[in-house]
């Protein structure tokens, strides 16, 4: 359970830092350090590595993709572009690998 709790805390910290319109977009190092400081009281790099932050960012991106597919009329290509993907096919493969359904199949399953 601590692993899941820590992941949720990391998600909240990352989300808050990404939404801060008064600071430039944070680097992975800054995100990792903020998470480590909040969770462990230090920024030593011993507890959270940059790859963990990359995975968290990727998972957040896929959650946002689900939200866009659920709540907008954007095409799959539009969702891919909104998430920063240049290649719709690459986005679709990543989404399918993560969610278990293609973006179109996911949209159909949610909307009925």
Number of C-alpha atoms within 10 A of each C-alpha: 6 7 8 9 10 14 16 13 15 24 18 13 16 22 14 11 18 15 10 11 9 7 9 9 13 13 10 17 14 15 22 26 21 19 25 20 14 15 15 13 11 14 18 12 13 9 14 17 14 15 11 15 20 14 11 17 18 14 15 15 15 19 15 15 20 18 13 20 22 16 12 9 10 14 13 20 17 15 23 22 15 14 15 11 15 12 11 15 13 12 23 20 15 16 22 17 11 14 14 12 15 18 24 13 12 18 18 12 11 11 10 6
